[in-house]
Amino acid sequence: MGYFSEIYAADLPHRAKVVYMYLKDRSNQQGQCYPAIGTIARELNLSRRTVERAIADLTQAGLLIKKQRWRDNGGKSSLLYTLKEV
């Protein structure tokens, strides 16, 4: 099959599969990326809440680790997503 054959076969909601592929496409060699929820939602034509649910699905399935990033002044920055291989 193709590059995402295992994610296609995974028992995940469609939203989670789409968001996983989006994040995979934008990740570096370590499987990390940090797009904003709003950016993901806009580019996939999904609501912010749907993206949040998809990220929760992927985290619960053990396919994604999310970590809050912080600015030097103590303010929140974007989330860092680390993808696990399927």
N, C-alpha and C positions, 0 to 999 in steps of 0.2 A: 504494500500500500504506500501511503505517502508519509511525509514528515510528521504529521499529527495523527497517524493511525491509532495510536494508543489513547490519545485524548478523545478521539471520536468514539472509541469503544468504551470509554470510562462511564461509570454510572453517575453522571453529573448532569445538572440542569443545563439547558442550552446556553443560558446567560453565562455560566461559569466557563464553558468551553470557549465561547467567543472571547471573553476577557482573558483567559489563559493564553490563547493564540495571540491576542493583541500584545500582552505583556512579553511573551516569548519573542515576538517580532522586534520589540524595542529593547530587549535586554542585551547586556554585554556578555563577554565570554564566561563570566562568573554567574550568569543568570540573574543579574541585578539590573533594576531600572527604577525610576522614581517619577512617573507621570502623575499629575494631579487627578483626582476623581473626576473633576469637571472636564478635564481634557479627554479622559477616556470616554466619558459619557457623550461628549460632543462628537468625537471622531467615530464612535460606534453607533451614534443616533439612539442612545439609551438614556433613561433617566439616571440621575445621580444615585437614587435609591436602589435601582436595579444593579448598578455597578457595585454598590456597597454590599448587596446581597451576594453577588457573584464572588466577590473577594472573600466574604465569610464562608461561602461554599468551598472555595479552593483552600482556604486555611484549615477548615474542618477536615477536608479530605487529605491533608498533609502535603499538598502540592505547592503551597505558597507560604512564605513567612513574611510578615509585614512588621516593620520596625519604624517607630517615629524618629525622625531626624530633627535636630535642634540647631538653631542659629547661635552664633557666638554671644549674642545679647540675651540668650535664654528663651527667645521666642520659638514657636514651633515652625518647622520647615515641612517639606513634603515627606510622605511616607516612602521608605525604601522597601521595595518588593524583591524578594529572592525566590526564584522559581526552583522547584525540585523537578528533576527529570521524571517523566512518567514511565 
